């Protein structure tokens, strides 16, 4: 299945802009140290398996490189119940604080990841999708409108739904997700706001 970043996005394009740091304010992140988090990666695809999956493998590797721990990477079909079952199982595991879902965020009939996840969110994080599409527009132009990347909080876990292409995963991870998983990011980040313990 061709995902929305497919042919127009260079999967090896480097984003050299450093993770943002700015002055602290009332969120109280000033002085916080790095907190290693447990994460899980779900690949939603009708055609990939663990051996042929490049995007999920990339996410797993980069989480580890950033100092976090990927507790599991799994592949499921583009089916609402399969996506929900995998995410629900990880929400039962104390060590999982972050769930990255890649694939199924486009506009084809088989793309159902937002439909699977958004009704479950206790708090939606619309800023993630908005910012991702803004950044994506800078690289692929108006094709960014086809992305339905989304995020929210479910049972105290952060859940991010990313496109299926490796390039799109790289953009989201480097520019948005990893900085916000780092407790040292100012003025605020998710570990400091949600008071997560290290794994």
C-alpha positions in Angstrom: 0.0 0.0 0.0 1.4 3.4 -0.9 1.3 5.7 2.1 1.0 9.5 1.8 4.7 10.3 2.0 5.7 7.5 -0.4 7.4 8.6 -3.6 7.9 12.2 -2.7 9.6 11.9 0.6 13.3 11.0 0.8 13.6 8.4 3.6 17.2 9.3 4.1 16.7 13.0 4.2 18.5 14.3 7.4 16.8 16.9 9.6 19.7 18.7 11.0 17.8 21.2 13.1 18.6 20.4 16.8 15.9 19.4 19.2 14.4 22.7 20.5 15.4 24.2 23.8 14.1 27.5 25.0 13.6 29.4 28.2 11.7 27.8 31.1 8.4 29.1 32.3 5.6 27.9 34.7 5.6 24.3 33.5 8.5 23.6 35.8 10.7 21.5 33.5 13.8 23.6 34.4 16.5 21.4 35.9 14.8 18.1 35.0 17.1 15.2 34.0 16.7 12.7 31.2 14.1 10.0 31.9 14.3 6.7 29.9 10.9 5.5 28.8 9.5 2.2 27.7 7.9 2.2 24.3 6.1 -0.2 21.9 6.0 0.0 18.1 3.0 -1.2 16.2 3.2 -1.6 12.4 -0.2 -1.6 10.7 0.2 -3.2 7.3 -1.5 -5.8 5.0 1.8 -6.5 3.3 4.7 -6.2 5.7 6.1 -8.5 8.4 8.8 -8.0 11.0 11.5 -8.9 8.4 10.3 -6.5 5.7 9.2 -3.7 7.9 11.5 -0.7 7.6 9.5 2.0 9.3 8.9 0.2 12.6 12.4 -1.1 12.7 13.7 2.5 12.2 11.5 3.7 15.1 12.7 0.9 17.4 16.4 1.7 16.6 16.0 5.4 17.1 14.2 5.1 20.4 17.1 3.0 21.6 19.6 5.5 20.3 17.9 8.2 22.2 18.1 6.3 25.4 14.6 4.8 25.6 13.7 1.1 25.6 11.5 -0.5 22.9 9.8 -3.4 24.7 8.1 -4.8 21.7 7.6 -4.3 17.9 4.6 -6.0 16.4 2.8 -6.1 13.0 -0.9 -6.3 12.5 -3.3 -6.1 9.6 -5.1 -2.9 8.6 -8.1 -3.8 10.7 -9.7 -1.7 13.5 -10.0 -4.5 16.0 -6.4 -5.7 15.4 -5.0 -2.3 16.1 -7.2 -1.8 19.2 -6.3 -5.2 20.6 -2.5 -4.6 20.3 -2.7 -1.1 21.8 -5.0 -2.3 24.7 -2.6 -5.1 25.6 0.3 -2.6 25.8 -1.7 -0.3 28.0 -1.9 -3.1 30.5 1.9 -3.2 30.8 3.4 -0.9 33.4 6.7 -0.5 31.5 5.0 0.9 28.3 4.6 4.6 28.4 4.7 5.4 24.7 3.1 3.6 21.8 4.1 4.5 18.3 1.8 3.2 15.5 3.0 3.4 11.9 0.8 2.9 8.9 -2.9 3.2 8.1 -3.2 7.0 8.4 -3.8 7.7 4.7 -7.1 8.0 2.8 -7.5 4.7 1.1 -10.3 2.4 2.2 -7.9 0.1 4.1 -6.4 3.0 6.1 -8.2 2.7 9.4 -5.7 3.6 12.1 -7.3 6.9 13.1 -10.7 5.3 13.3 -9.3 2.6 15.5 -7.5 4.9 18.0 -9.3 8.3 18.2 -12.5 7.1 19.8 -10.4 5.5 22.6 -8.4 8.6 23.4 -9.1 10.1 26.9 -7.4 13.3 25.7 -6.7 14.1 22.1 -3.5 15.9 21.1 -4.5 17.7 18.0 -1.3 19.7 18.0 0.7 16.7 16.9 -1.1 16.1 13.7 -1.3 19.9 13.0 2.5 20.3 13.5 3.3 17.1 11.6 1.4 18.3 8.5 3.0 21.7 8.8 6.4 20.2 8.7 5.4 17.7 6.0 4.1 20.5 3.8 7.6 22.0 3.8 8.9 18.7 2.2 6.1 17.3 0.1 3.8 20.3 -0.5 0.1 19.9 -0.8 0.3 16.1 -0.6 0.6 16.6 3.2 -3.2 17.1 3.3 -3.6 13.4 2.7 -2.0 12.5 6.1 -4.3 11.8 9.0 -1.5 11.5 11.6 -3.0 11.8 15.0 -2.1 11.4 18.7 -3.7 11.2 22.1 -3.4 9.9 25.7 -4.9 6.5 26.5 -4.7 5.1 30.1 -1.8 7.4 30.9 0.1 6.4 27.7 1.1 8.6 24.8 -0.1 7.1 21.5 1.2 8.5 18.2 -0.2 7.4 14.9 2.3 8.0 12.1 2.3 7.4 8.3 3.7 4.2 7.0 6.7 5.6 5.2 10.1 5.6 6.8 10.6 9.2 5.8 7.5 10.4 7.5 8.4 8.4 10.6 11.8 10.1 10.6 10.2 13.5 10.3 7.7 12.9 13.1 10.2 11.2 15.4 13.1 13.7 15.1 11.2 16.9 14.9 8.3 16.3 17.4 8.3 13.0 19.3 11.8 12.6 20.6 12.1 16.2 21.8 8.8 15.9 23.6 9.9 12.6 25.2 13.0 14.2 26.6 12.4 15.7 30.1 15.1 18.2 29.4 13.1 19.9 26.6 12.0 23.3 27.7 9.6 24.9 28.4 7.8 21.6 28.9 7.7 17.9 27.9 5.5 14.9 28.4 7.7 13.2 31.1 7.6 16.2 33.3 3.9 16.9 32.8 2.7 13.3 33.3 5.2 12.5 36.1 6.4 9.3 34.6 9.0 7.2 36.5 12.0 5.9 34.5 11.9 2.3 33.3 
